[in-house]
Amino acid sequence: METKIDLSEKDMPVSWYNINADLPAPLSPPLNPGTNEPIGPDDLSVIFPMELIGQEMSPERWIPIPEPVRDIYRLYRPTPLIRAHRLEKALGTPAKIFYKYEGVSPSGSHKPNTAIAQAYYNKEAGIKRLSTETGAGQWGSALSFACNAFGLECMVYMVKVSYEQKPYRRSMMEVWGANVASSPSNLTDFGRKILAEDPNSIGSLGIAISEAVEDAATKDDTNYTLGSVLNHVLLHQTVIGQEAKKQMNSIDEYPDIIIGCCGGGSNLAGISYPFLADKFAGKDLRVIAAEPKACPTLTAGEYKYDFGDTAGMTPLVQMYTLGHEFVPAGIHAGGLRYHGDSPQISLLYHEGIIEAVAYHQNEVFKVAVEFAKSEGIIPAPEAAHAIKSVFDEANKCKETGESKTILFNLSGHGNFDLSAYDQYLSGDLEDYDYEKEAGA
């Protein structure tokens, strides 16, 4: 069997798949925190264009991808599906392991799939400038690239611990013309408040979101963008799973298990949603979300209404959450340090449609190194959580003799995360538990 399964550009999806049309139960509506009443489009129009608000609330199963978006997608899509022959041999497993490799995008992750779309719709709405937050820098890099492509200014609030751990992520954003601030910053009222309370704050995605939302809400020419969590963001990522279905079908394969790392949910949604449509129709399929034990939102969080940001500026949404004031430890998987999860992912987990597992970062880096030695790609720390789950499932197959087909989303490379690998290889990487960090 071939190692790489490729598609031509004509096979690239023409529509995004909207899982809202097929969810086993309706999503609870976002609430206005002042009134506890469901919010409407007008409430969101302060920071989002109407086209994205419409996608957020749309019941339509398929939403067409605009041609200007597909034109930029052609720079890197379709992405390859790779059969991990060498890894299978190294593990001695009868399992078949496939990964969809999103590291071939210009910014090196899956994030441009939605960044390009969001920049396009904002440009069409007459917006001149976008603000956002970023953890590890993958989302900030993607939006910087997309803003440059459509002639928009870009302001990125980067979580301080990642800003210091990953300086070349900041450099990448600045190459594409973005302005990058370490969050909490002195550029916003909320940032200044946090610094006054704790001048040494390492920051969090919740804090950075608050700064980015404040930035957008106080400027007429600026809108806010988010790299995960919201319905329209996860919608745009479904090009990944749609391509993977075509690729697997072309070699007469279908996954028994789909795995993705999960912070806010965009990685997992992108690879799994088009396949979950089959599960809703009766297909036997397992979907696993892999998260860090230092920020185990699904495996240790509560399913309730909470703010998406630390300051409490966003609408209340029902999700699995560790609490909007929770500040996780400074683990290297910066993209998995969000206190909550996508409402869609949360509902799927609550309904028992998907599973979740949590890991310490040392065991994650251990398998990341083994994967790199077999497949040649150094994975980003976020995606390495999915690889750890792949190893676990492949080893179960080795024990039982079953030949399961495993598919996972390798959402990015770790070329800018080598300081984390340095720490692991030198034995200086520390494991954290949510209970210890939360003081429980």
N, C-alpha and C positions, 0 to 999 in steps of 0.2 A: 504494500500500500504506500502511496505517496506521503511524503512528510508535510508538504505545504499544499493546501487546497485553496486555490484562488478563484475569484470571480472577475469578470470583466466589468468595466464601468457601466455597461448597459444593464447589468444585473443589480445595480445599486437601488435600494428601495426608493419608491416615489411617494410614499406616505409614511407617517409615523403611526404606530399602533397605540391606541388609547385604551388602557386596561379598565378605565372607569366604566366602559360599556359592558364589561363582563365580570366585575367584582361580585363575590358571593353575597355581599351585603353592602348597602349604601354607605358612603363616607359620611361621617358627622360633619356638619358645616363649620367653617371657621367662624369664630365669634368676635364681635367688637368687645374689647376688654372693658370699655366704659359702661356698656349697656347689657352685655351678655346676649345680645341679639345677633343672629346670623348677619355677616357682612355681605354687601353687594358689590357689583363692579365699580361703582363710584367711589367706594371706600378704598379700593386698591389703585385707582387711577392716579393717585398722587405720586406713586413710585413705579408703576408698571404701565406699558402701552396696552391699549384695549385688545389688540390681537392676542397677546399672551394671557390676558385675563380671560378672554373667551376660551382659550385652550385649557386653562386651569379648571374651568367649570363645564367644559363640553362633554355631552353624553355620546358623541359620535365615535364610532369604533376606529375610523381611519381619518387622519387629518393630512391633507396634501402638503408635501415639502416644496416650498417655493423654489423656482429654478435658480435664483441667485445664491440660495443656500446650497443647493446641490452642486452648483458650479464650483464653490470652494471645497465642498466635500470631495470633489474629484482629485484634489491634491493628494489625498491619502486613502480614500475609500474606493472600493471595498477593501477592508483590512484582511490579512491572511488568517485562515484557520490552520493550526499546526497540530499534527499528531506527534505526541511526545514519545516517540519510539525509544530514544536513549534513556529517558527517565523511567519508562516502564521496565526496561532491562535492568537499570540500576536498582530499582525497587524489587525486582523479581516478582512482579505482580501479573496476574492474568487480566487485570483491568485494562481497558483501552482509555488512554488519557488524551484529550484534545484541549487546546486553549485558543481562544480568539485573542489575537495580539493587537491591542490598541496603541501600543508604544510607537507605531509607525507614523502617528500624526505629527504635525509640525511642532507642537509643544510637548509631545511625548506621552500623552495619555488619552483617555476617552473623552475628556472634558470639552474639546472643541465641538463635539457633536451638538451640544446645546449652546455653547458660547457663540458660535456662528449664527445660529437661529435667533438668539436673543439680541445680538448686535443688529442683525438685519431688521427685525421688527421695530426696534427702537429707532433706527435710522429712518425707516419708513414713516414713523410717527413724528419726525422732526426733532428728536432728541439729539443734543450735541455731545453729551458727556455721560458716562456710566460710572457708578461706584459699586464696589463689591468688597467682600472679605475673602481671605484665603487662609487655609491652614498650612499644609505642606507646600503650597505654591503651585500645585497642578492646575487648580481652577483659575488662579490669578494669571498664570502664564497663558492659559487658553483664552481668557477674555481679552488679555492684552493683544494677542495675535488677532482675534476677531475684530476688536475695535480698530486696529490698524488697517485691516482689510476693508472696513466700511467708513474710514475717515472720522472715527469718534475719539474723543478724549477718554482716558481710562484712569480711575483712581482706585488703588487697591490697598486695603487695610489688612496687613499680614500679621497673623498671630506672632507675638514677640518671640516665643521660644523657637518657632520655625524660622522666623526672620534671622535669628542668630545661628541656628543650626544649618540652614540651607542658603548661604549668601548667593550662590549662583542661580537659584530660582529667581531671586530679586533681580539679578543682572539680566536674566532672560526677559523678564517683564519690561525692564527699562530699554532693552534693545528694540522692542516693539513700540516704545514710546510711552509706556505707562508711568505714572507716578506711584511710588510704593512707600507706605508709611508703616512703621512698626506699631502694632496695636497691643495695649492701649497707647494712644497718641495724644499730643497736645493740639490736634487739629479740630477736635469736636468737644462739645460740652461734656458728653458722657465719658470720653477718654480722659479728659482732665479730672473728672470726678474720681475715676478709678485710680489714677496716678496719685491723687491727693490722699486717698485711703491707703494705697499700697504702692509706693514708688518702685518697688521691685516686682510688681505683678508680671507673671510670665504670659498673661493673656489667655484668651480662649476664643473659640469660634463664636460663642454667644456674645462676647464683648465686641469682637470685630464686626459682627452683624449689626449690633447697635450703632457703632460708629458709621458704618456704610449707609444704613437706613437714615440716620440723622443727616448725613451729608446730602443724600438724595432729596429728602423731604424739605430741606431748607433752600433748595436751589431749583429755579424754574426750568433750567435747561438740562437737568440731571435726573436720570432714573436709576433705580437699584436693580441689580442682577444677582441671582443666586445660583450656585453651581450644583446644588442637590436639593433634596427634601420636597420641593413643590411639585405638583402634578405635571405642569408643563415641562419642567426640567427632566423628569424621568421619562416623559413622553418622547422627548428628542433623542434619548439614548437608545430607543428601541430599534434604531438602524442596526445595532450590534447583533441582537438576537435574530432579526429578520435575515441578515446575511448568513449568520451561523446555521440557520435552518436550511437555507438553500445549499450551503456548502456540505452539510452533513447528508442532506438528501442526495446530493450528487455522487456520494460514495456509499449510498444505501446504509447509512448509520443514523441512529437516534439516541440521544443521551438518556441514561437511567437516572443520573444525578447531575444537577447543575449547581455550581458553587460560585459565589461572588463575595468579595469583602464588602462590609457594610458599615458606613459611617452615617451618612444621611440617607443613602439608598440608591444613588444613581448608577453605580457600578453593577449592583445586583439586579436592578430593574432592567438595565440595558440588555444584559445577556438572557435574563429569565422570562421577561414578560411575554414575548412572542411564543415561547414554549408553554407558559402557564395557560395561554388560550386553549392549548390542547388538553391540559390537565382539567380545566373547567369542563371540557367536552368528554372527559372520562379516561384520558390517557394516564397510565401509571408513571409517575414522575416525582422525584424528590428534588426540592430546591433548598439549599443551605446558605444561610447568611453567616459569615465569619467576622467576628469583631474582637477588639482587644479587651482583656480582663481589667485594664485600667479605666476603661470607659464602656462597660457592657450594657448598652442601652436596652437591647431586646431581652437579654438573658437576666438582667437584674433591675430594669426600670419598671415604672408603673405606667399602666395604660390609662391616660387621663388627659384632660385639657391642660395645656401649658403654653407659655410664650416660646417663640422661636429664638428670641434673643435675651440677653442678660438684663437689659434695661427695661424690658416689658413694653417695647414700642410696637411690636408686631401683633397681628391678630392671635387669638388663642386657637390652637388646633389640637385635635385629639390624636395623641401619639404615645409611643413608649418613650419615657423621659426619665432622666436622673435628676431633673429639676433645673430650671433655667439659670440658677445661680451657681450650679456645679462647675468647678474649674478642675479639669482632669490633670493628671501628672503629665510632665513634658516628654511623653513617649515620642519616638521618631515617626510613628505612623500618624503624622499631623492631620491627614485627611479623615481619620477615624476618631477624632477627639470631640465630636459634636454631642451635646447633651441629650439630643432627641433623635427621632427617626422620622422618615417620611410617613405621613398619614396613610398612604397606600400600603407601604411595606408593613407598617404597624398593624393595619387591619388584616393583612394576609397572615401575619404571624399570630395575631389574636384568634383568627378563625382556624388555625391549624393547617393552613395551606402550605406554609413554608416552615423550615426549622432554623435554629440559630445555635451557634457554638462560640465560645470565647477562649482566647489564648493569651499567654504571656509573651512579651516581645522576644525573649531569648529563644524560646522554642520556635518562634516565627522566623527569626534570622537564621537559625540552624537549618531549616528546610530551604530557606531562600538561597543559602550558599550551596546546598546540595543541588538545587534546581539549576543554579548558574553553572555548576560543573557539568551537568548533564546536557542542558539545553543551550548554554552559551549566553543567555540573557540574564543580566542582573536585575531582579525585579524590584520595583518600588516597595517600601515597607508595608504600604496598605495592601497591595495585591498579594504580598507574601502571606497574609492571613488566610487568603483563599487557598494558597498553595499548601499551607499546613493542613487544612481540611481535606484537600486532595490526597495528601500523603496518608492521612488517617483512613480515608475511604479505600484507597488502593491497598493499604496493608490489611484491611478487613477482607478484601477480596483474596489476598494472598493466603489468609488464614482459612477461609471457607472454600477456596478453589473456584469461586464464582467469577465470571468475566463480565463485570459491569462496565458500561460506557460512561465515562466521566467527562463533563465539559466545564471549563471554568474561564472566567474573564481575566486575562492578564492586562490590567488596565493601564499599565505604564512601566517604563524602565526605571531603574534606580541609579542612573548615571550621576544624578545630582544629590544622591543620598549616601555617598561613600563615607562621609564622616560617621554615619550610623554604623556602617559595616566596619569601619575602623574600631569603633567602640566595642562592637560584638567580638571581633577577632582578637582584640587585646584583653577580653574578659572584663571590660569595664561597664557593660550594659546592665542596667538594673531592672528587675521586674517590679511591677506595681500591681496592687490589688485595689479594686474600687472601694472595698470596705475600709481598708487602711487609709486611703486618701480622703474618703468621705468622713472619717472619724467615727464610723459605726462600730 
